[in-house]
């Protein structure tokens, strides 16, 4: 058969066969990295030269947000393009489902696999796929090869840490297996992730596009075992700047239900409530961020060596932020900026140096549809996010772009502690009846942040004018000058929430 006839025969068999110029895609996600913990977001003390260089040549989004600010549901949202209240893959009842194989099969990796891409995943998975969605997720076997093996050609992933449910394939790839079986003393998890990332690139066929998802375990956790200690040395005695809304000791202005029940309150007391504790934590997060940055630099170098950089789109973000003592909180989840605001950098090697910043409101639910759009692949109808490739390319009329981002927190630490108990749904009802729930939802616009603790009686609301109060110190809910704004954002929250669940 002549070559041209072979080509058309292949196209008939596979309508998604690769077209010329289809880009490679690398999706980089860190764990618990605050949006402002890098140089390109205004804090050069964190030393992220390679990420900053990527930002200088790409597009930096200054108003990107995680619609849910805790790892499991955030990761599923980005992979599937669906809101938390839609997929319901979370830590606590009643939203504690696994992700079904059918729904996983409509996420961006599976869609790109069907389109002829070579697909890879490295790092923290953080959620469970099973044949059917089932709850509770706790106790369901991870079985990544059984549930994800038909989607990922290359895989080196674990649940939350490398020692928990690590699976690595192809099994016959001795070099890949050795990265995890022959660990070098003193080498950090991030350096192993980097080695696996480079190995994926080195084994990539030249005639096939690829999509590689790298989910760093860093910067979460702060003990020496999770860090590359030589990188820590440059931060050991460094005095980091302290945000204006960091609170020494307890924050008496938090809603009482948050003070009494949220995990971030007592973790702040333990880990960030004094100047010395704050510096200790931030130094360790900075060291881990620097190690991630070095892997990004090695990745860029390898792409250049392979002649692939000019046909590769690189997306850098985080699954959620971390308070680090701001608002008198350590953890995440609560809908203040430090938890929900995300770093987002997009570099497209096919384009001339862009080097610009973008103010359009972006949600984490937009990741999957945008990745598919960049690859020229039609999105499945189940995806709820928006394709922001037009914002990237400056073809999107911004007056017709979104005016608000939905935010949700459905995590309650008391229910997390009870996740394996058979009566967890009854426990949930008791938490609500005792008025101990701090579940919340709200919206972020260009100017305002509004959210409501909707299961509390009476409901508790917070409203901030971020133009005048970027540190969210002055709750305007009871200010009569903002009554109309409050009413508008109440309605906007309910509308976006209803759109998410329907």
C-alpha positions as CSV (number, residue, x, y, z in Angstrom):
1,X,0.0,0.0,0.0
2,X,1.3,3.5,-0.9
3,X,2.3,5.8,2.0
4,X,-0.6,8.2,1.3
5,X,-3.1,5.4,1.3
6,X,-1.7,4.1,4.6
7,X,-2.1,7.6,6.1
8,X,-5.8,7.8,5.1
9,X,-6.4,4.3,6.3
10,X,-5.0,5.2,9.7
11,X,-7.1,8.3,9.8
12,X,-10.2,6.2,9.1
13,X,-9.3,3.8,11.9
14,X,-8.4,6.5,14.4
15,X,-10.1,9.9,13.9
16,X,-7.9,11.3,16.6
17,X,-4.7,10.4,14.8
18,X,-1.9,12.9,15.4
19,X,-2.0,16.0,13.2
20,X,1.2,17.9,12.4
21,X,2.3,20.3,15.1
22,X,0.1,18.9,17.9
23,X,1.9,20.1,21.0
24,X,3.4,18.1,23.8
25,X,1.9,19.0,27.2
26,X,3.6,18.9,30.6
27,X,1.3,19.6,33.6
28,X,3.3,20.4,36.7
29,X,1.5,20.5,40.1
30,X,3.0,21.1,43.5
31,X,1.4,20.1,46.8
32,X,0.4,22.9,49.2
33,X,2.6,25.6,47.6
34,X,1.3,29.1,48.2
35,X,0.9,31.3,45.1
36,X,3.2,33.9,46.5
37,X,6.1,31.6,47.5
38,X,8.1,32.2,44.3
39,X,9.9,35.1,42.7
40,X,7.6,35.7,39.8
41,X,4.8,36.4,42.3
42,X,6.7,39.0,44.2
43,X,8.8,37.2,46.7
44,X,12.3,36.6,45.3
45,X,13.5,35.5,48.7
46,X,12.1,32.0,47.8
47,X,14.7,31.5,45.1
48,X,12.8,30.0,42.1
49,X,15.0,31.1,39.2
50,X,13.9,28.4,36.7
51,X,10.2,28.9,37.4
52,X,10.7,32.7,37.1
53,X,12.5,32.2,33.8
54,X,9.5,30.1,32.6
55,X,7.2,32.9,33.7
56,X,9.2,35.5,31.8
57,X,8.7,33.6,28.6
58,X,5.1,32.6,29.2
59,X,1.8,34.0,30.7
60,X,1.5,34.5,34.5
61,X,-2.0,34.5,35.8
62,X,-2.5,36.8,38.8
63,X,-6.1,35.8,39.5
64,X,-6.1,32.0,39.3
65,X,-8.0,30.1,42.0
66,X,-8.5,26.6,43.3
67,X,-12.2,26.1,43.5
68,X,-11.6,23.7,46.4
69,X,-8.5,24.2,48.5
70,X,-7.5,20.7,49.7
71,X,-5.6,18.0,47.8
72,X,-7.9,15.1,46.9
73,X,-10.9,17.0,45.5
74,X,-8.6,19.7,44.0
75,X,-6.7,17.1,42.0
76,X,-9.8,15.4,40.7
77,X,-11.3,18.8,39.7
78,X,-8.2,19.6,37.6
79,X,-8.1,16.1,36.0
80,X,-11.8,15.9,35.2
81,X,-12.8,19.5,34.7
82,X,-15.6,19.1,37.2
83,X,-16.5,20.9,40.4
84,X,-16.2,19.2,43.7
85,X,-20.0,19.3,44.2
86,X,-20.3,17.4,40.9
87,X,-17.7,14.7,41.2
88,X,-17.9,14.4,45.1
89,X,-14.5,12.8,45.4
90,X,-13.4,14.1,48.8
91,X,-12.1,13.3,52.3
92,X,-15.3,13.4,54.3
93,X,-18.9,12.2,54.2
94,X,-21.2,12.6,52.4
95,X,-18.8,13.7,49.7
96,X,-16.3,10.9,50.2
97,X,-16.6,8.9,46.9
98,X,-14.0,7.2,44.8
99,X,-13.7,8.3,41.1
100,X,-15.4,5.8,38.8
101,X,-13.4,4.3,35.9
102,X,-16.0,5.9,33.6
103,X,-15.5,9.4,34.9
104,X,-11.7,8.9,35.0
105,X,-12.0,7.9,31.4
106,X,-13.3,11.3,30.6
107,X,-10.5,13.2,32.2
108,X,-7.8,14.9,30.2
109,X,-5.2,12.1,30.4
110,X,-7.6,9.5,29.1
111,X,-8.9,11.8,26.3
112,X,-5.4,12.5,25.2
113,X,-4.5,8.8,25.3
114,X,-7.5,8.1,22.9
115,X,-6.2,10.9,20.7
116,X,-2.9,9.2,20.2
117,X,-0.8,10.8,22.9
118,X,1.7,8.9,25.0
119,X,0.7,9.6,28.6
120,X,2.7,9.6,31.8
121,X,2.0,10.3,35.4
122,X,4.7,10.8,38.1
123,X,4.2,11.6,41.8
124,X,1.3,11.9,44.2
125,X,-2.0,10.6,43.0
126,X,-4.0,11.6,46.1
127,X,-7.4,9.9,45.1
128,X,-8.8,6.5,44.4
129,X,-10.2,5.2,41.1
130,X,-12.5,2.2,41.2
131,X,-14.8,0.4,38.8
132,X,-17.8,2.2,40.1
133,X,-18.0,5.3,42.2
134,X,-18.4,4.2,45.8
135,X,-18.3,5.7,49.3
136,X,-16.5,5.8,51.6
137,X,-13.2,6.0,49.7
138,X,-11.4,4.9,52.8
139,X,-10.6,1.2,52.6
140,X,-11.0,0.9,48.9
141,X,-7.8,-0.6,47.3
142,X,-5.8,1.8,45.3
143,X,-4.8,-0.7,42.5
144,X,-3.4,2.0,40.2
145,X,-2.4,-0.5,37.5
146,X,-5.8,-2.2,37.5
147,X,-7.7,1.1,37.4
148,X,-5.4,3.4,35.5
149,X,-3.2,1.1,33.5
150,X,-5.2,1.6,30.3
151,X,-4.7,5.3,30.5
152,X,-1.1,5.8,31.5
153,X,1.7,4.3,29.4
154,X,4.3,5.4,32.0
155,X,3.5,5.6,35.7
156,X,5.5,6.2,39.0
157,X,2.9,7.2,41.5
158,X,1.8,6.7,45.1
159,X,-1.1,7.8,47.3
160,X,0.3,10.7,49.5
161,X,3.9,9.7,50.1
162,X,6.2,7.4,48.1
163,X,6.0,4.7,50.7
164,X,2.2,4.3,50.4
165,X,0.9,2.2,47.5
166,X,3.8,3.1,45.2
167,X,3.3,1.5,41.7
168,X,5.8,1.8,38.8
169,X,5.4,0.8,35.2
170,X,6.5,-0.3,32.6
171,X,7.7,-3.1,34.7
172,X,10.3,-4.0,32.1
173,X,11.9,-0.5,32.2
174,X,14.8,-1.4,34.5
175,X,16.1,2.2,34.7
176,X,12.7,3.5,35.8
177,X,12.4,0.7,38.4
178,X,15.8,1.5,39.7
179,X,15.0,5.1,40.5
180,X,12.6,3.8,43.2
181,X,14.2,0.5,44.1
182,X,17.8,1.7,44.5
183,X,17.3,4.9,46.5
184,X,20.3,6.9,47.2
185,X,20.8,8.0,50.8
186,X,20.1,11.6,51.3
187,X,18.3,11.9,48.0
188,X,14.8,13.5,48.4
189,X,11.5,12.5,46.9
190,X,11.6,15.5,44.7
191,X,14.9,14.5,43.1
192,X,13.4,11.1,42.4
193,X,10.4,12.7,40.8
194,X,12.8,14.7,38.7
195,X,14.8,11.7,37.6
196,X,11.6,9.9,36.6
197,X,10.5,13.0,34.7
198,X,13.7,13.1,32.7
199,X,13.6,9.4,32.0
200,X,10.1,9.8,30.5
201,X,11.4,12.5,28.2
202,X,14.4,10.4,27.2
203,X,12.2,7.4,26.3
204,X,9.7,9.4,24.3
205,X,9.2,8.3,20.7
206,X,10.0,11.1,18.2
207,X,6.9,10.6,16.1
208,X,4.3,10.8,18.9
209,X,3.1,13.7,21.0
210,X,3.1,13.2,24.8
211,X,1.2,14.4,27.9
212,X,3.1,14.1,31.1
213,X,1.5,14.9,34.4
214,X,4.0,15.5,37.3
215,X,2.5,15.8,40.7
216,X,5.3,16.7,43.1
217,X,5.0,15.5,46.7
218,X,6.6,18.8,47.7
219,X,6.2,21.2,49.3
220,X,4.0,19.4,51.8
221,X,5.5,18.0,55.0
222,X,8.6,19.5,56.6
223,X,10.7,16.9,58.2
224,X,14.3,16.2,57.0
225,X,13.3,13.0,55.2
226,X,11.2,15.0,52.8
227,X,13.8,17.6,52.0
228,X,17.1,17.6,50.0
229,X,19.2,18.9,52.9
230,X,21.9,20.5,50.7
231,X,19.2,22.8,49.3
232,X,18.1,23.7,52.8
233,X,21.5,25.1,53.8
234,X,20.9,28.4,51.9
235,X,17.7,29.0,53.9
236,X,18.8,27.7,57.3
237,X,19.4,31.1,58.9
238,X,17.5,33.3,56.4
239,X,14.9,35.7,57.8
240,X,11.9,35.6,55.6
241,X,9.5,38.6,55.3
242,X,6.3,38.1,57.4
243,X,2.9,38.8,55.7
244,X,0.9,41.6,57.3
245,X,-2.0,39.2,58.3
246,X,0.2,36.7,60.0
247,X,-1.0,36.3,63.6
248,X,1.1,35.6,66.6
249,X,-0.8,33.3,69.0
250,X,-4.6,33.0,68.5
251,X,-6.7,35.0,66.1
252,X,-9.8,36.1,68.1
253,X,-11.5,37.6,65.1
254,X,-12.1,34.2,63.4
255,X,-15.7,32.9,63.5
256,X,-16.2,31.0,66.7
257,X,-17.1,27.8,64.8
258,X,-13.7,28.0,63.0
259,X,-11.8,28.7,66.2
260,X,-13.5,25.7,68.0
261,X,-13.4,23.1,65.2
262,X,-11.1,23.9,62.3
263,X,-7.8,21.9,62.1
264,X,-5.8,25.0,61.0
265,X,-6.3,26.7,64.4
266,X,-4.6,24.1,66.6
267,X,-2.0,23.4,63.9
268,X,-1.1,27.1,63.8
269,X,-0.6,27.0,67.6
270,X,1.8,24.0,67.2
271,X,3.7,25.1,64.0
272,X,3.5,28.8,63.1
273,X,2.2,30.8,66.1
274,X,5.5,32.4,67.1
275,X,8.1,34.2,65.0
276,X,10.5,31.3,65.5
277,X,8.0,28.7,64.5
278,X,6.9,30.8,61.4
279,X,10.5,31.1,60.2
280,X,11.2,27.4,60.7
281,X,8.2,26.4,58.6
282,X,8.7,28.8,55.8
283,X,12.4,28.0,55.5
284,X,11.5,24.4,55.0
285,X,8.8,25.1,52.5
286,X,11.3,27.4,50.6
287,X,13.9,24.7,50.5
288,X,11.5,22.2,49.0
289,X,10.2,24.8,46.5
290,X,13.8,25.4,45.5
291,X,14.3,21.6,44.9
292,X,11.2,21.6,42.7
293,X,12.6,24.6,40.8
294,X,15.8,22.8,40.1
295,X,13.9,19.9,38.6
296,X,12.0,22.4,36.4
297,X,15.4,23.7,35.2
298,X,16.6,20.1,34.4
299,X,13.4,19.5,32.5
300,X,13.8,22.6,30.4
301,X,17.4,21.6,29.6
302,X,16.3,18.1,28.6
303,X,13.5,19.4,26.3
304,X,16.1,21.7,24.6
305,X,18.5,18.8,24.1
306,X,15.8,16.7,22.6
307,X,14.6,19.5,20.3
308,X,11.1,19.4,21.9
309,X,10.9,22.6,23.8
310,X,9.5,24.6,20.8
311,X,6.6,22.2,20.5
312,X,5.8,21.8,24.2
313,X,3.2,23.6,26.5
314,X,4.2,23.7,30.1
315,X,1.6,24.4,32.8
316,X,2.7,25.1,36.4
317,X,0.3,25.3,39.3
318,X,-0.4,23.9,42.9
319,X,-3.3,21.9,44.3
320,X,-3.9,24.5,47.0
321,X,-2.1,27.0,49.1
322,X,-1.3,27.1,52.8
323,X,-1.9,29.7,55.4
324,X,1.5,29.5,57.2
325,X,0.1,31.4,60.1
326,X,-1.8,34.1,58.2
327,X,-5.3,34.6,59.7
328,X,-4.0,32.6,62.7
329,X,-4.3,29.4,60.6
330,X,-1.7,26.9,59.5
331,X,-3.7,24.6,57.2
332,X,-5.8,25.2,54.1
333,X,-9.5,24.7,53.2
334,X,-10.9,27.9,54.7
335,X,-11.7,30.2,51.8
336,X,-9.2,33.0,52.5
337,X,-6.8,34.0,49.7
338,X,-3.8,32.2,51.0
339,X,-5.6,28.8,50.6
340,X,-7.6,29.3,47.4
341,X,-5.3,31.5,45.3
342,X,-3.1,29.5,43.0
343,X,0.1,30.1,41.1
344,X,-0.5,29.5,37.4
345,X,2.1,29.9,34.7
346,X,1.6,28.7,31.1
347,X,4.6,28.5,28.7
348,X,3.9,27.7,25.1
349,X,7.1,26.9,23.2
350,X,5.3,27.3,19.9
351,X,4.9,31.0,20.4
352,X,7.4,33.8,20.5
353,X,8.4,35.1,23.9
354,X,5.2,36.3,25.6
355,X,6.3,37.5,29.0
356,X,3.0,39.0,30.1
357,X,0.7,38.9,33.1
358,X,-3.0,38.2,32.9
359,X,-5.8,39.4,35.2
360,X,-8.6,37.2,33.9
361,X,-10.3,35.0,36.5
362,X,-9.2,31.4,36.1
363,X,-10.6,28.4,38.1
364,X,-8.9,25.1,38.6
365,X,-11.9,23.5,37.0
366,X,-10.7,25.1,33.7
367,X,-7.5,23.0,33.5
368,X,-8.8,19.9,31.8
369,X,-10.8,21.6,29.1
370,X,-8.0,24.0,28.3
371,X,-5.4,21.1,28.1
372,X,-7.7,19.3,25.6
373,X,-8.2,22.5,23.6
374,X,-4.5,23.1,23.4
375,X,-4.1,19.5,22.0
376,X,-7.0,20.0,19.5
377,X,-9.1,17.4,21.2
378,X,-12.9,17.8,21.7
379,X,-13.9,18.0,25.4
380,X,-16.5,15.6,26.8
381,X,-19.8,17.1,27.7
382,X,-19.4,16.2,31.4
383,X,-16.6,18.8,31.8
384,X,-17.9,22.0,33.5
385,X,-14.8,24.3,33.3
386,X,-14.0,26.8,30.6
387,X,-11.3,26.7,28.0
388,X,-9.0,29.6,28.7
389,X,-6.8,29.1,25.7
390,X,-8.4,32.1,24.1
391,X,-7.2,34.1,27.1
392,X,-3.7,32.7,26.6
393,X,-3.8,33.7,22.9
394,X,-5.5,37.0,23.5
395,X,-8.4,36.1,21.3
396,X,-11.0,35.9,24.1
397,X,-13.1,39.0,24.5
398,X,-12.6,39.5,28.3
399,X,-15.9,41.3,28.7
400,X,-17.5,38.0,27.8
401,X,-15.3,36.0,30.2
402,X,-16.4,34.9,33.7
403,X,-17.0,37.5,36.3
404,X,-16.8,35.2,39.4
405,X,-15.1,32.0,40.5
406,X,-17.0,29.5,42.7
407,X,-15.2,28.5,45.9
408,X,-16.1,25.5,48.2
409,X,-14.9,24.0,51.5
410,X,-16.5,20.7,52.4
411,X,-13.8,19.4,54.8
412,X,-14.5,18.9,58.5
413,X,-11.7,17.5,60.5
414,X,-14.0,15.7,63.0
415,X,-15.5,13.7,60.1
416,X,-12.0,13.0,58.6
417,X,-11.1,11.3,61.9
418,X,-14.3,9.2,61.6
419,X,-13.8,8.4,57.9
420,X,-13.7,4.6,58.4
421,X,-16.6,4.4,60.9
422,X,-19.7,2.7,59.5
423,X,-22.0,5.4,61.1
424,X,-20.1,8.3,59.6
425,X,-23.3,9.7,57.9
426,X,-24.9,9.8,61.4
427,X,-21.8,11.5,62.8
428,X,-22.1,14.1,60.0
429,X,-25.8,14.8,60.9
430,X,-24.7,15.2,64.6
431,X,-22.0,17.7,63.6
432,X,-24.6,19.8,61.8
433,X,-27.2,19.5,64.6
434,X,-24.6,20.6,67.2
435,X,-23.8,23.7,65.0
436,X,-20.2,22.6,64.6
437,X,-20.1,22.6,60.8
438,X,-17.8,25.2,59.1
439,X,-18.6,24.0,55.5
440,X,-18.7,27.0,53.3
441,X,-19.0,28.2,49.7
442,X,-18.7,31.6,48.0
443,X,-17.3,33.5,45.1
444,X,-14.3,35.5,44.2
445,X,-14.7,38.4,41.7
446,X,-12.1,40.9,40.5
447,X,-12.8,43.1,43.5
448,X,-14.7,41.1,46.2
449,X,-14.6,37.9,48.1
450,X,-17.8,36.6,49.7
451,X,-18.4,33.3,51.4
452,X,-21.0,31.8,53.7
453,X,-20.8,29.0,56.4
454,X,-24.2,27.7,55.2
455,X,-24.7,24.8,57.6
456,X,-24.3,27.0,60.7
457,X,-27.4,28.4,62.4
458,X,-27.5,31.3,62.1
459,X,-25.4,31.4,58.9
460,X,-22.1,33.2,59.1
461,X,-21.0,35.4,56.2
462,X,-17.7,37.1,55.3
463,X,-17.3,39.9,52.6
464,X,-14.0,41.6,51.7
465,X,-13.2,44.4,49.3
466,X,-9.9,43.1,48.1
467,X,-8.9,46.3,46.3
468,X,-8.8,48.1,49.6
469,X,-8.2,45.1,51.9
470,X,-6.1,42.5,50.1
471,X,-5.3,40.8,53.4
472,X,-9.0,40.2,54.3
473,X,-8.9,42.0,57.6
474,X,-12.2,44.0,57.5
475,X,-15.4,42.0,57.1
476,X,-18.0,44.2,55.4
477,X,-21.0,42.0,56.0
478,X,-22.6,44.4,58.5
479,X,-21.5,47.6,56.6
480,X,-24.7,49.2,55.1
481,X,-22.7,50.7,52.2
482,X,-22.1,47.2,50.9
483,X,-25.6,45.8,51.2
484,X,-26.3,45.7,47.5
485,X,-22.9,44.1,46.9
486,X,-23.7,41.5,49.5
487,X,-27.1,40.7,48.0
488,X,-25.6,40.4,44.6
489,X,-22.8,38.0,45.7
490,X,-25.3,35.9,47.7
491,X,-27.3,35.3,44.5
492,X,-24.1,34.8,42.4
493,X,-22.9,32.1,44.9
494,X,-26.2,30.2,44.8
495,X,-26.3,30.4,41.0
496,X,-22.8,29.1,40.5
497,X,-23.4,26.4,43.1
498,X,-26.5,25.2,41.4
499,X,-24.7,25.1,38.1
500,X,-22.0,23.0,39.7
501,X,-24.3,20.4,41.1
502,X,-26.6,20.1,38.0
